[in-house]
Amino acid sequence: MCHSLIIPFATGVYGEFIVTNLMNFQACFLLANGTAVRSCLKLFILMELTLTNSLDFIPLDFKRQNEESMLQESQSFYQLMAQRRTIRDFSDQNVPQEVLENALKAAGTSPSGANMQPWHFVIVQDAAVKKRIRKAAEIEERELYEHRASDEWLQALTPLATDANKPFLEIAPVLIAIFLKKFTVDTSGEKHKNYYTSESVGIATGILITALHKSGLATLTHTPSPMKFLGKILERPSYERPYMLLVCGYPADDVMVPNIKRRTLQEISTFI
Ligand code: IYR
């Protein structure tokens, strides 16, 4: 009776191991009372599900570098990233599609809570859709600059010389609307909860910005607040929350950027 109950669960790579051990355990528990036998079975079912469902491991593809190469890589990567600047004046020139796709694929390699990959990217290149986004964003931004933002916030924005007008939303060739998925819906329509969604999408967005920068494109991390209009215009499901609008393209000719300073290593870190 117990044996036939457990067999359907004892499948996969570890099935044999489970069955063998089950036999031994069964022998021990045959004379025990029903409760003990049942908890033994539950334990085995749990072990079997855990082992067969999640243990698909492959060797890590890792090439160890010597220290000289590590130093050189870290220096050149830092220099590359130090040159990245957020811009607000874009050329209207189109960008190579494959470059965009590769950057998005790189973003899709990001670590995420329980590997749920809780992001969705909508790449907007259609002029009419960009126009609708600009219109909706400027309505929210006007509210922000005129009413919602505190004096302290407006003061913090002064060096950036921003205002409620967002012409780049129409001029830049690409708007990447990044959505955070609170749930993932599988092919049978079942909802699965995602974990650490803002951390995961934040990391993916960072990788996307880095990949675009490395590929020769500039970005602007734009966060009109609130951003609900993005989900509506782009017809995203209710369990996706607009996370950021990443404006992407080539810089306009002779673009100027605020002369900001980055904090030093000493200021941003503590080694213990
Ligand atoms: N979303 C507004 C305001 C703004 C807020 C922050 I914090 C910035 O770093 C920059 C702008 C805008 O895009 O103008």
Residues whose N, C-alpha, C, O or C-beta is under 5 A from the ligand:
A	BS01	IYR	T162 D163 T223 P224
